[in-house]
Every structure is written in structure tokens, then in C-alpha cells.
Amino acid sequence: MRRRSLGGALFQTCNITFLMLLSMVTLYPFLNLLAISLNESLDTLRGGIHIVPRAFTLTNYELIFQNPRLFTAAWLSVARTVLGTVLSVGATIMVAYTLSRREYVLRKGLNAVIVVSMYVNGGIIPYYLLIKSLGLTNSFLVYIIPTLLVAFNVMIMRSYFEQLPEGLIESAKVEGANEFQILMRVVAPVSLPVIATITLFVSVQHWNSWMDNFLFNSRESLTLLQYELMKILLHSTEQINATPGNVDDALMRMTTPQSIRATMTIIVTVPILFVYPFMQKYFIKGMTLGAMKE
């Protein structure tokens, strides 16, 4: 067996050490929040909580999950994330592919409009009036339709499509494929890395969104998980700031806004952590697919 050189061994040692330190720096904030969420709130105020809870408790989670609307809100958030991601990614793929074709006569004009929309908007009041005029307020569609297309995502995917070898598309046209067949059977399979990236961006955006719920939806039956958690946090802050005689919740007296924030962060982050490993394989698969050379 060939002995490794001193320089190679030193490089590998430094590389492993650097990656271990980077992993620790990346994981520490999450582990710290997990420890705070599992620690007694009053004990947390003393400080000194790192990655292991000092006084273990599930009170913070009991406080959040005692909300009867939380599970309905969670299902609505899941439905919004799945449906919104599928429709948004599909629309982004079709628009980006159209704008990437040089023979499309409106290509330059639409590209300019999309770029301008990234930097210029009418503000929250015109946006609210637009949503109201479209009849989307107090409906589930207000979570889906306004976010179908995001200019930044369209630009990323369009740029990726433009870098694909033109021979891929020309050969498909020679075989008699139409534009939709070319997109689905030729372009999309070799574009899995960018599609997976945009899918992750859109799904996280949908999962974490609550402002549209706050602005456009007053129906209790259509509230989302993040909005319900936000209301719990505000309620806990109000109860802590109230006089002792006005605190009407036994669990609320045993927690603090800091612990509630940590618990909420863990609850909304864990689903994304479970989804990401499944997305990772599409990054790898997309990178290993072959393509024609010019």
C-alpha cells in the first residue's frame, strides 16, 4: 500500500478539522434553540443554556399544542405548501422556457417587465386593493394565485435554460417534437438541479409565510400554522406583561416569550429538515445526467 505523503496527510487533517468546525458553527444555533425549547423557561432566564437543557420540560410544547386550531392550521399549511409549490414551479418552468427561446418575439419586452417588477412595486395598499378587487380575500386561493410567479425564480431558471446546448432542442425538433414535448422530455430532465433549487425556495417560502394570512384572510377556518404560532407568541408576551392577577393560564405563567420563540422555531423548521434530504438526491441526479455537446 502506497504511503501518503506528508503534505497530503496535512491537507486532509486540515480539511477534516475545518469541515468539523464549520459543521459545529452551523449546527450550534439550531441545537441551542432545541435546548431552550426543552428547558424550563424560568431557568432559561438565568442563561448558560448551550446544547443540553439544564432543567428538562415539555411545558413549552404543551402550551403551543393545547391550541385546538393548531392541527387544522398545520394541515392547511401543508396543503398550501404542496399545492402552491407544484403550481408555482410548473408555471415558472413554462415562463422561463418561453423567455429563454431567442425566436420568441416578445422575449426582450417581457424580460424587461419581469426585471422591473423585482425592484419596483406599488406598495401594500394598492396590492391589498388589487387582491380585494380580484375577490381573493378570505379564500384559500389568496395563498396560491399571487405567488404563482416570482420574478427572481423566473430569472434563475431562464438563465439556466439559456445555457443548455442548442443541439438538444434542435435534435428534438428534427424528431418531430413540439415545444411542450421538448420542455417536458428534453429540457426538464437535464435541468433537475435548478428545478430542485427553485422547488426548495418556493416550498420554504410557502411554509414560512403568514403575512398574507394576516392581511387578506380573517376566516378562522383558513388560518395557517405560522399565523397561529405568531398569535400564541403575542398572547404569551401580553400575559407576561400583565399583572399577576390578570394571568388566566396556568401554563402561560410557566413560560416566557424567549422559550416560546425557540419552540416555534423548532416546530416550523423540523418539517423542512425532513424534506431537504429528499431534495438533495435530485441535485445529485440532475448533475450526473448527460447532455449533448455543441
C-alpha positions in Angstrom: 0.0 0.0 0.0 1.4 3.4 -1.0 2.2 5.6 1.9 0.6 9.0 1.9 2.9 12.0 1.6 3.3 14.4 4.5 1.7 17.2 2.5 -1.3 15.0 1.6 -1.8 13.9 5.2 -1.5 17.5 6.5 -4.0 18.7 3.9 -6.5 16.0 4.8 -6.2 16.8 8.5 -6.7 20.5 8.0 -9.6 19.8 5.7 -11.4 17.5 8.2 -10.8 19.9 11.0 -12.2 22.9 9.0 -15.3 20.9 8.0 -15.9 19.8 11.6 -15.6 23.4 12.8 -17.9 24.5 10.1 -20.5 21.8 11.0 -20.4 22.8 14.6 -20.9 26.5 13.8 -23.8 25.6 11.5 -25.5 23.2 13.9 -25.0 25.2 17.2 -27.8 27.7 16.7 -30.3 25.0 16.0 -29.2 22.8 18.9 -29.2 25.9 21.2 -32.8 26.7 20.2 -33.7 23.0 20.7 -32.2 23.0 24.2 -34.0 26.3 25.1 -37.3 24.8 23.9 -36.8 21.8 26.1 -35.7 23.7 29.2 -37.8 25.3 31.9 -38.5 28.9 30.9 -37.6 30.5 34.3 -34.4 28.5 34.4 -33.5 29.7 30.9 -33.6 33.3 32.1 -30.6 32.5 34.2 -28.6 32.0 30.9 -25.9 29.4 30.4 -28.0 27.1 28.1 -26.0 25.8 25.2 -26.9 22.5 23.5 -28.1 20.5 26.5 -31.2 21.5 28.5 -30.4 22.1 32.2 -34.0 21.5 33.5 -35.8 19.3 31.0 -39.5 20.0 30.4 -42.1 19.7 27.7 -44.2 22.6 29.0 -43.3 24.9 26.1 -44.6 22.4 23.6 -47.7 21.6 25.7 -48.5 25.3 25.7 -48.4 25.5 21.9 -50.1 22.3 21.1 -53.0 23.0 23.5 -54.4 25.3 20.9 -57.3 23.4 19.3 -56.9 25.2 15.9 -53.2 24.3 15.6 -53.6 21.0 13.9 -56.1 22.3 11.4 -53.8 25.2 10.7 -50.9 22.7 10.2 -52.9 20.7 7.6 -53.7 23.9 5.8 -50.1 24.9 5.8 -49.1 21.6 4.3 -51.8 21.8 1.7 -50.7 25.3 0.8 -47.1 24.3 0.6 -47.7 21.2 -1.6 -50.2 22.8 -3.9 -48.5 26.2 -4.1 -45.1 24.6 -4.8 -46.3 22.3 -7.6 -48.3 25.1 -9.4 -45.6 27.7 -8.9 -42.7 25.6 -10.1 -44.8 24.4 -13.1 -45.6 28.0 -14.0 -42.0 29.1 -13.5 -40.7 26.4 -15.8 -43.1 27.2 -18.6 -42.5 31.0 -18.4 -38.7 30.6 -18.1 -38.5 28.3 -21.0 -40.6 30.6 -23.2 -38.3 33.6 -22.3 -35.2 31.6 -22.9 -36.1 31.0 -26.6 -34.4 33.5 -28.8 -37.0 33.2 -31.5 -39.8 34.4 -29.2 -40.7 37.9 -30.4 -41.8 39.3 -27.0 -38.8 37.9 -25.2 -37.0 41.2 -24.6 -40.1 43.2 -23.6 -41.3 40.6 -21.1 -37.8 40.1 -19.7 -37.7 43.9 -19.0 -41.1 43.8 -17.3 -40.1 41.0 -15.0 -36.8 42.6 -14.1 -38.5 45.9 -13.3 -41.0 44.1 -11.1 -38.2 42.9 -8.9 -37.3 46.4 -7.9 -40.5 48.4 -8.3 -43.9 47.8 -6.6 -46.9 49.8 -5.8 -46.8 49.3 -2.1 -49.0 47.4 0.3 -52.2 49.4 -0.1 -52.5 49.1 -3.9 -51.6 45.4 -3.5 -54.4 44.9 -1.0 -56.9 46.7 -3.2 -55.8 44.5 -6.1 -56.3 41.3 -4.1 -59.7 42.6 -2.9 -60.8 43.5 -6.4 -59.9 40.0 -7.7 -62.2 38.5 -5.0 -59.3 36.6 -3.4 -59.8 37.9 0.2 -61.0 35.3 2.8 -60.3 32.4 0.5 -57.7 29.7 0.2 -56.7 30.9 -3.3 -55.1 34.0 -1.8 -52.3 31.8 -0.7 -51.7 30.3 -4.1 -52.5 32.7 -7.0 -50.5 35.8 -6.0 -47.3 33.7 -5.6 -47.6 31.6 -8.8 -44.7 33.5 -10.3 -41.7 35.1 -8.5 -39.5 37.2 -10.8 -36.3 36.1 -9.1 -37.1 32.4 -9.6 -38.0 33.0 -13.3 -34.7 34.8 -13.9 -32.7 32.0 -12.3 -34.4 29.3 -14.3 -34.4 31.3 -17.6 -30.6 31.8 -17.2 -30.1 28.0 -16.7 -32.2 27.2 -19.8 -30.3 29.6 -21.9 -27.0 27.7 -21.0 -28.3 24.4 -22.3 -26.8 23.2 -25.6 -29.0 24.3 -28.5 -28.3 20.9 -30.1 -30.6 19.3 -27.6 -33.6 21.3 -28.7 -32.7 21.2 -32.4 -32.4 17.4 -32.4 -35.8 17.1 -30.7 -37.4 19.3 -33.3 -35.9 17.2 -36.1 -37.6 14.2 -34.5 -40.9 16.0 -34.7 -41.4 17.0 -31.1 -43.4 20.1 -30.3 -42.4 22.8 -27.8 -44.2 21.2 -24.9 -42.7 17.8 -25.6 -39.3 19.4 -25.8 -39.8 21.1 -22.5 -41.1 18.0 -20.6 -38.9 15.3 -22.2 -35.7 17.1 -23.1 -35.2 20.3 -21.2 -36.7 19.4 -17.8 -34.8 16.1 -17.3 -31.4 17.9 -17.8 -32.5 20.8 -15.6 -33.2 19.0 -12.4 -30.6 20.9 -10.3 -32.3 24.3 -11.0 -35.8 22.8 -10.7 -34.9 21.2 -7.3 -33.4 24.5 -6.2 -36.5 26.6 -7.1 -38.7 23.9 -5.6 -36.9 24.3 -2.3 -37.1 28.1 -2.4 -40.8 28.1 -3.2 -41.7 25.4 -0.6 -39.8 27.2 2.2 -41.5 30.5 1.2 -45.0 28.9 1.3 -44.3 27.1 4.6 -43.0 30.2 6.4 -45.5 32.7 5.0 -48.0 34.3 7.4 -48.3 37.9 6.3 -50.9 37.1 3.5 -52.9 35.3 6.2 -52.8 38.4 8.4 -53.6 40.9 5.6 -56.1 39.0 3.4 -57.8 36.3 5.4 -59.9 36.9 8.5 -61.6 33.5 8.5 -60.6 31.4 11.4 -61.1 28.2 9.4 -58.3 29.3 6.9 -55.6 30.4 9.3 -52.2 28.9 8.8 -49.7 27.3 11.2 -47.3 30.2 11.3 -50.1 32.7 11.9 -51.4 30.7 14.8 -47.9 30.4 16.3 -47.5 34.1 15.9 -50.7 34.7 17.8 -49.5 32.4 20.6 -46.3 34.4 20.9 -48.2 37.7 21.1 -50.5 36.2 23.7 -47.6 35.0 25.8 -46.0 38.4 25.7 -49.2 40.1 26.7 -49.7 37.7 29.6 -46.1 38.1 30.8 -46.5 41.9 30.8 -49.9 41.7 32.6 -50.3 41.9 36.3 -50.3 38.5 38.2 -54.0 38.7 38.8 -54.8 39.0 35.1 -52.8 36.0 34.0 -55.5 33.4 33.4 -53.5 30.5 32.0 -51.5 28.2 34.3 -49.1 27.1 31.5 -48.6 30.7 30.5 -47.3 31.5 33.9 -44.6 28.8 33.5 -43.1 30.1 30.2 -41.6 33.2 28.7 -41.6 34.7 25.1 -38.0 33.6 24.7 -38.9 29.9 25.2 -42.0 30.3 23.0 -39.9 31.7 20.2 -37.4 28.9 20.4 -40.2 26.3 20.5 -41.9 27.9 17.5 -38.7 27.9 15.5 -38.1 24.2 16.1 -41.7 23.4 15.2 -41.6 25.2 11.8 -38.0 24.1 11.0 -38.2 20.4 11.6 -40.6 19.7 8.5 -38.1 21.5 6.2 -35.2 19.5 7.7 -37.0 16.3 6.8 -37.8 17.5 3.2 -34.3 18.7 2.3 -32.6 15.2 2.3 -35.1 14.1 -0.3 -34.4 17.1 -2.4 -30.6 16.5 -2.2 -30.8 13.4 -4.3 -32.4 15.4 -7.2 -29.4 17.8 -7.1 -27.1 14.8 -7.5 -29.2 13.1 -10.1 -29.5 16.2 -12.1 -25.8 16.8 -12.1 -25.0 13.3 -13.3 -27.4 13.4 -16.3 -25.6 13.6 -19.7 -26.2 16.2 -22.3 -25.1 16.8 -26.0 -22.1 18.9 -26.7 -22.2 21.6 -29.2 
